Amino acid sequence: MYPEDLKYSETHEWVRIDKGFATVGITDFATKKLTDLVYVELPSIGKRVTKGASFGVVESVKAVSDLYSPVSGIVVKVNEKLSKEPEIITQDPYGKGWMIKVKIEDQTELDTLMDSEEYKELVKKEKKE
């Protein structure tokens, strides 16, 4: 359900690490909470993102939600398809629905993120609330 090769934030973003770069998206749980996505606003290439700070916005028929960066660094790639087809995020949140790629500034920030088991527990708690 939650891929084991990813790290997760408490705000429901996921991170895939590859040679000093982080690919970031939102989890399947987050997409189900938001329901039908109608708009995505992402940062431009070259923009600096900070761990825990908003890097963009997703808008659904229900609400507008900030996206929070799980790592600090410089945006090196943006998934441009999402501006025209935000539903890709819901259809394939861990694949084609990725949002940004970041050159990581501080690898130790990754230690504060959850693995898939820890994230599963967080989701269980939130479902009960």
C-alpha positions as CSV (number, residue, x, y, z in Angstrom):
1,M,0.0,0.0,0.0
2,Y,2.8,2.4,0.9
3,P,6.0,1.6,-1.1
4,E,8.8,0.5,1.2
5,D,11.5,2.3,-0.9
6,L,10.1,5.7,0.0
7,K,10.3,8.0,3.1
8,Y,7.2,9.8,4.3
9,S,6.4,13.1,6.1
10,E,3.7,13.7,8.7
11,T,2.0,16.0,6.1
12,H,1.5,13.1,3.7
13,E,4.3,13.8,1.2
14,W,6.6,11.0,0.0
15,V,10.2,11.1,-1.0
16,R,12.2,8.8,-3.3
17,I,16.0,9.3,-2.8
18,D,18.4,8.7,-5.7
19,K,22.0,9.8,-5.6
20,G,21.5,13.1,-3.7
21,F,18.2,13.9,-5.3
22,A,14.7,13.6,-3.9
23,T,11.6,13.1,-6.0
24,V,8.6,14.4,-4.0
25,G,4.9,13.6,-4.3
26,I,1.8,13.1,-2.1
27,T,0.6,9.8,-0.8
28,D,-2.3,7.7,-1.9
29,F,-3.9,8.5,1.5
30,A,-3.6,12.2,0.8
31,T,-5.2,11.9,-2.6
32,K,-8.2,10.0,-1.2
33,K,-8.7,12.7,1.5
34,L,-8.6,15.4,-1.1
35,T,-10.8,13.6,-3.7
36,D,-11.0,15.1,-7.2
37,L,-8.0,17.3,-7.9
38,V,-8.6,20.2,-10.2
39,Y,-5.5,22.4,-9.9
40,V,-1.8,22.1,-8.9
41,E,0.6,24.9,-8.3
42,L,4.3,23.9,-8.2
43,P,7.5,25.9,-7.8
44,S,9.7,26.8,-10.8
45,I,13.0,25.2,-11.5
46,G,15.8,26.8,-9.5
47,K,13.6,27.7,-6.6
48,R,14.9,26.8,-3.1
49,V,12.6,24.8,-1.0
50,T,12.9,24.4,2.8
51,K,12.0,21.3,4.9
52,G,8.6,21.8,6.5
53,A,7.7,24.9,4.4
54,S,5.1,25.1,1.7
55,F,6.4,24.5,-1.9
56,G,3.0,24.5,-3.7
57,V,-0.7,24.0,-3.6
58,V,-3.2,21.3,-4.6
59,E,-6.8,22.3,-5.1
60,S,-9.6,19.7,-5.1
61,V,-13.4,20.1,-5.3
62,K,-13.4,20.0,-1.5
63,A,-10.4,22.2,-0.4
64,V,-7.1,23.9,-1.2
65,S,-4.2,22.3,0.6
66,D,-0.5,23.4,0.9
67,L,2.2,21.0,-0.1
68,Y,5.1,20.8,2.3
69,S,8.7,20.0,1.4
70,P,10.1,17.0,3.2
71,V,13.6,18.2,2.4
72,S,15.6,21.4,1.8
73,G,17.2,22.0,-1.5
74,I,16.9,23.4,-5.0
75,V,14.2,22.3,-7.4
76,V,15.8,20.8,-10.5
77,K,12.7,19.4,-12.2
78,V,9.0,19.9,-12.1
79,N,6.3,17.6,-13.4
80,E,4.8,20.0,-16.0
81,K,2.0,17.5,-17.0
82,L,0.3,18.0,-13.7
83,S,-0.7,21.6,-14.5
84,K,-3.0,20.3,-17.4
85,E,-3.8,16.9,-15.9
86,P,-3.8,17.1,-12.0
87,E,-5.8,13.8,-12.0
88,I,-2.5,12.0,-12.7
89,I,-1.7,12.5,-9.1
90,T,-4.7,10.5,-8.0
91,Q,-4.3,7.8,-10.7
92,D,-0.6,7.2,-10.0
93,P,0.6,9.0,-6.9
94,Y,3.9,7.1,-6.6
95,G,4.8,7.0,-10.3
96,K,3.6,9.5,-12.9
97,G,2.1,11.7,-10.2
98,W,5.4,12.9,-8.8
99,M,5.6,16.6,-8.3
100,I,9.1,18.0,-8.0
101,K,12.7,16.8,-7.9
102,V,15.0,18.5,-5.5
103,K,18.8,18.5,-5.1
104,I,19.1,17.7,-1.4
105,E,21.2,20.2,0.7
106,D,21.2,18.2,4.0
107,Q,21.1,14.4,3.9
108,T,20.5,14.3,7.7
109,E,17.0,15.7,7.2
110,L,16.0,12.3,5.7
111,D,16.5,10.8,9.2
112,T,13.4,12.7,10.4
113,L,11.1,11.1,7.8
114,M,9.1,7.9,8.4
115,D,9.5,4.6,6.7
116,S,6.4,2.8,5.3
117,E,5.6,1.0,8.5
118,E,5.7,4.2,10.6
119,Y,3.6,6.0,8.0
120,K,1.1,3.2,8.0
121,E,0.7,3.7,11.8
122,L,0.2,7.5,11.3
123,V,-2.6,6.8,8.7
124,K,-4.3,4.3,11.1
125,K,-4.3,7.0,13.8
126,E,-5.7,9.7,11.5
127,K,-8.5,7.4,10.2
128,K,-9.7,6.9,13.8
129,E,-9.8,10.7,14.5
